[in-house]
Amino acid sequence: MSKSLIAALILSLPMLALAEGQKPAPKAGKKPAAAASAPAAPASAAAPQNRMVSAAALQRNQSRGAAMGACSKKAADQNLMDVERKQFIAACVNGK
């Protein structure tokens, strides 16, 4: 009994998800929602800002990666292992 219930549940969940994903067609005579008729200008204005933010994040990640590489090399030169190496690299990258 419980196996068949579990099997029915497993098979019905994807069908339920598909049914929820489909939206009913709009009825004739009704106007579309106000959000659908909103101008696209705010979204296009945000795009350059997003590019600048992502460019800054990329630059930050690249400089951090370079610092990690340099600190890792210093740790290898000092023959540090395991926890000591991890602590040294963390302190080195953070500038301590």
C-alpha positions as CSV (number, residue, x, y, z in Angstrom):
1,M,0.0,0.0,0.0
2,S,2.7,2.5,1.0
3,K,4.8,1.6,-2.1
4,S,2.0,2.3,-4.4
5,L,1.2,5.6,-2.6
6,I,4.9,6.7,-2.9
7,A,5.0,5.7,-6.6
8,A,1.8,7.7,-7.3
9,L,3.2,10.7,-5.4
10,I,6.5,10.5,-7.3
11,L,4.7,10.3,-10.6
12,S,2.2,13.0,-9.9
13,L,4.6,15.7,-8.7
14,P,6.2,16.4,-12.1
15,M,2.7,16.5,-13.6
16,L,1.6,19.0,-11.0
17,A,4.7,21.2,-11.7
18,L,3.9,21.2,-15.4
19,A,0.3,22.1,-14.7
20,E,1.3,25.0,-12.5
21,G,3.7,26.3,-15.1
22,Q,1.0,26.7,-17.8
23,K,-0.9,29.9,-17.5
24,P,-4.5,30.2,-18.7
25,A,-5.0,32.1,-21.9
26,P,-6.3,35.7,-21.4
27,K,-10.0,36.1,-21.8
28,A,-11.3,38.1,-24.8
29,G,-12.4,41.6,-23.9
30,K,-9.9,42.1,-21.0
31,K,-7.1,44.5,-21.2
32,P,-3.5,43.1,-20.6
33,A,-1.9,43.8,-17.2
34,A,-0.3,47.2,-16.7
35,A,3.1,45.6,-16.0
36,A,3.2,44.2,-19.5
37,S,2.7,47.6,-21.1
38,A,5.5,49.3,-19.0
39,P,8.3,50.8,-21.0
40,A,11.6,49.0,-21.3
41,A,13.8,52.0,-20.6
42,P,14.6,51.3,-16.9
43,A,15.8,47.8,-17.8
44,S,18.1,49.2,-20.6
45,A,19.4,51.9,-18.3
46,A,20.4,49.3,-15.7
47,A,22.4,47.2,-18.2
48,P,25.5,49.5,-18.3
49,Q,25.5,49.7,-14.6
50,N,25.4,45.9,-14.3
51,R,28.2,45.7,-16.8
52,M,30.3,48.1,-14.7
53,V,29.6,46.2,-11.5
54,S,30.4,42.8,-13.1
55,A,33.6,44.3,-14.6
56,A,34.6,45.6,-11.2
57,A,33.9,42.2,-9.6
58,L,35.9,40.5,-12.4
59,Q,38.9,42.9,-11.7
60,R,38.6,42.2,-8.0
61,N,38.6,38.5,-8.5
62,Q,41.6,38.6,-10.9
63,S,43.6,40.6,-8.5
64,R,42.7,38.4,-5.6
65,G,43.7,35.3,-7.7
66,A,47.0,36.9,-8.5
67,A,47.6,37.6,-4.8
68,M,46.6,34.0,-3.9
69,G,49.1,32.7,-6.4
70,A,51.9,34.9,-5.1
71,C,51.1,34.0,-1.5
72,S,50.9,30.3,-2.3
73,K,54.4,30.6,-3.9
74,K,55.7,32.2,-0.7
75,A,54.1,29.5,1.4
76,A,55.8,26.8,-0.8
77,D,59.1,28.6,-0.5
78,Q,58.8,28.4,3.3
79,N,57.8,24.7,3.1
80,L,54.5,25.3,5.0
81,M,52.0,22.5,5.0
82,D,48.3,22.0,5.9
83,V,46.8,24.4,8.5
84,E,49.9,26.6,8.7
85,R,49.9,27.0,4.9
86,K,46.2,27.9,4.9
87,Q,46.6,30.4,7.7
88,F,49.7,32.0,6.0
89,I,47.9,32.4,2.7
90,A,44.8,33.9,4.4
91,A,47.0,36.4,6.3
92,C,49.0,37.1,3.2
93,V,46.0,37.8,0.9
94,N,44.3,39.9,3.5
95,G,47.5,42.0,3.9
96,K,48.3,41.1,7.5
